[in-house]
């Protein structure tokens, strides 16, 4: 796995560090964020998505990251789409 740090929340403090990585081998974005509270998790689980069962599988999680990290996520998208650049 070629895990590459893309960025961390610029307003991070001690114990709070939403972070984005790019796994360039698997061509996947890896996100660390704040755990969703039970209300948000229930809302996501209850949302109907065409072609998918309702609920959140045990091997998946709902996380939150701040909107100020959009640019970091864009960089991660570029990194997994073009792993040979940068």
Secondary structure as GFF3:
##gff-version 3
##sequence-region A 1 86
A	DSSP	beta_strand	3	8	.	.	.	ID=ss1
A	DSSP	beta_strand	19	23	.	.	.	ID=ss2
A	DSSP	beta_strand	28	32	.	.	.	ID=ss3
A	DSSP	beta_strand	34	35	.	.	.	ID=ss4
A	DSSP	alpha_helix	38	46	.	.	.	ID=ss5
A	DSSP	beta_strand	63	64	.	.	.	ID=ss6
A	DSSP	three_ten_helix	67	69	.	.	.	ID=ss7
A	DSSP	alpha_helix	70	81	.	.	.	ID=ss8
###
